[in-house]
Amino acid sequence: MNSPADPNDQCVIVFLKVPQRVPVKTRLSKSLDQEIVVNLYKNFVLDVLGMLQAGRHTTVIGFYPPQALQEITSWLGRDHDYLPQQGDDLGKRMENAFDSIFQKGFRQVLLLGTDFPDLPGSIIDEAFESLHKNDAVIGPAVDGGYYLIGFNSHSFLPEVFNKIPWGSDTVFQKTITVLGSNRSRIHVLPQWRDIDTYQDLEFFIKRHAEKGSAASNTAAYLAGIKLHAIKR
């Protein structure tokens, strides 16, 4: 068994948008009022950050747009480490975030989205553990994307962020292809379902009711607004 992780060796970058500055969850907005969508998104973020607090790693919030530092600190406070997302597209912003954190001396880095408020901390533990024996780790999403990707400092492969059709159902498979063509040893995490549509919300509610989850903020908000009664 490995010794407890040094938070100076391991880092999780959480990629999120600042809803005061840019639209969030646009597909959900087709079914729910924008105010509800924004509040849901904020609760997703709180649940993800709450889950990560239990780990021994460092957490850095990668925020977009990069000019929104004042808004995000007003929202989430000044106690977090913040990193502006820099780049012309999502892939470049992810690549630059990894570069920036590796340059700070971290040896294992994960990048995580916020559309998975019920993702358990055990997934993060598994991801870091897998990097002791693998070059990369990736968590496939049900919709064909991925919710997490990670590397060791010596095995980071920027090519996985180039020429990827972001938002399509082939993101995960194309990323795996790039990793495989570079002979990277890959650990694939359990598949998880993100919340992009009203149907995804219904699935989340059912799963939370049956199995429970750590997504207490999201679950409480959904219960409070009586979701099924306000769908457009």
N, C-alpha and C positions, 0 to 999 in steps of 0.2 A: 504494500500500500504506500502511496506517495505521501510525503509530509504535507502539512497544511500549506495552501497556496500563499505566496507572498503577493500582496496587492500591488506591489511595484512590478511584478512580472506579468500579471494578467489584467486585461482591461476589456470591458464591454462598452462599445459605442452604441448608443440608442439613437437611431435616426428618426426625427420627427419634424413636423411642420408647425409653425406658429399660426394658429387659426385666425388671429387678429389681422394677419397680413396676407394669407393665401387661402384659397378654398381647400377644404378637407373632405374626404369621404364623398366624392361627387356622385358615386353610384347610389349611395344611401339617400342622397338628397332627392332622388327621383321618387322616393317613397315617404320620406319624413321631412318635416319642416327643418330649415337650415339651423335654427337655434337648437333644436334637439340633436341634430347631427354634430354640431360643434360641442355640445355638452357631452355627448357620447364619446367623442374623440378625446376630450380632456380626461374623461374617466378611464379610457383605455390606457392613456399615458400614465395616469396615477397608479393603475394596477401593475403595469410593467415595471415602473420604477420601484414600487413597493416590493415586488417579487425580487428584484435585483438587490435590494438593500440587505437581504439575508446572506449574500455571498461575501467571500473574502477578497474579491477582485475590486478593482477600481471601476467606477462607472463614469462615462463621459457622455453628455448629451450633445449630439450633433444636430444643430437646428437649422431650419431653412424658412425664410430667406436669410442670408448671412447678415443683413442689415438690421435684423430684428432682435438684437441682444436686449434692448430695454424692455420690449414686450415680453420676452420669454422669462426674464428675471422677475418681472412684475407678476407673471403667472406662476412660475415654479420656485421663485426665491433665489437667493444668492449663494446658497450653501452647496450647489452642484458645480461640477466642472463642466464648462461649456466649450463647444467647438463649432464655429460656423461652417456650414457645408459650402464648399467652394468648387465650382465647376459648371460647365455648360449643360450637362445632363446628369441624370442620376448615376450612371456608371462612373463618370469622372468624379463626381462628388464622393462616391464610395471609395474609389481608389485614393483620392487625396486624403480622406479621413484615415484610412489605414496607414498611409505614408506618414502623416502627421503624428499618429500615436506611436508607431514603431520608432520614429525619430526621438521620441521621449524616453526610449529605453525599454519599453514593454516587450516581452518575448512571445506572449500569446495574446491575440486580439480577436474578439468576436464583434460582428456588427449585426444588430438586431432591429427589426421593425417594431411598430406599435399597434399593429392590427390584430394582435393575439393576446388579449388581456388575460386569458386563462392559461397561458403557457406556464407550466410549472418550473420551479427553480431546478428541479432534477435534470431538466433538459440542458440548462446552462452548465451544471456540474458535468454531465456526460460530454458536452462539447469540449470543455477544457481538458477533461481527462483523455479524450480521444486524440488530442493534439500531441500527447506524449509519444504516440506511436504512428501518427499520420501527419501528412503535410497540410491537409485542409479538412474542414468539417462544414457540412451544409445541412440545413433543415428544409425539406420540401414542403410546400404548401399544397393544399388540395386543388387550388386553381391553376397549378402549373408553375407558379413562381417559387420563391423560397423566403422563409421568415428569418433565417440566420445564415451567416457565412463567417468562417474564421480561418485564421492561418497562424503559423509560427513565423517569427521574424525572418528566419532563414528560408522559409518556403513560400513566402508571399508571392502571388502570381497576378500582377496587374492585368494581364490579358483577359481574365475572367470578366472584366467590366467593359471590355471593348466590343462594339458591334453586337450588343445584345438587344433584342427587341423588347425593351422594358414594357411591362403591362400586358404582355401576351401570355398565352398558356404554354409557351415553349422555353421560358426563361430558365427553369431548373434544368431541363434536358440539355439545352445549349451550353449551360455553364458546366455541367458534368462532362460534356464532350470536350470542352476546352481543357478542363483539368486532366481528363484522360489522355488527351493528345500530348500533354506535357509530362505524362507519367507520374502525376501527383498521386500519392496514396490518400484516399478519400474515406472519411467516415460519414455515413448518411444517418441523420437523426430520424426519429419518428415523424411521420407526416402529421401536420397540424392544419386546422382550418382557420383562415383569417375571417374577419368580419368586413365584407365589402358591400353586401346587399342585404335587403330585408330578410331573405331566406337564410342568410348566414346568421342574422340576429336570432331568428327563430330556432335555429340549430343550437346556438349558444345557450339560449334560455332553457331548452330541453336538456342539454348536456349538464348545465349547471344544476338543474333541478334533480337530475338522476344521480350525478356523481359528485356534485360540489366542485368548487374550485377556489383559487385564491383571488379571483376577480371580484372582490367584494364591492368595490366602488361601482363598477359597471353593472353588476347584478342589482345593487340597491337602486341605482338610477333608473334602470329599466322597470323595476317593480314600482317605483314611485310615479312614473309617467303613464303607467298602464298601457304599455306599448301597443297591444293589439287593438286598442280602442281609438288610436289616433293615426293609424296608417291612412295615407291619402287614398 
